[in-house]
Amino acid sequence: MKKLMIGSAVLALILAPAVSASVSPTKYVGHALARNAKITLKQARAAALKARPGRIVDQELEKESGGSGLRYSFDIMSHGKIIEVGIDAMTGAVLENGAENPAKEAKEEAAEPKK
């Protein structure tokens, strides 16, 4: 019984990071732009999950047309599908809430500056 309890505790420690939020709430693509935003990442995450309940699997802050031009973009796993939710970084308004479009994603990636 003692071995089972120790094994369970070790397994829980190993799995805990995978079960918790899969995206770091402090480091993300575009975090340097946060100083220009009126809405915090925490507020934007809450707004995104309110608009589309699920699990955030990716997040970024980016300059993009629409709204104020600065938006948080979240990929949310919802009912087995990835949904992109965009939150205006200045107002908190939901700018986008729909399934990822592979053609649009390819176009956005092509327009991004090379690292």
Secondary structure, DSSP 8 states (H G I E B T S, - for coil): -HHHHHHHHHHHHHHHHHHS-SS-SS--BTGGGGGG-SS-HHHHHHHHHHHS-SEEEEEEEEE-SSTTSEEEEEEEEETTEEEEEEEETTT--EEEEEE--HHHHHHHHHHS---
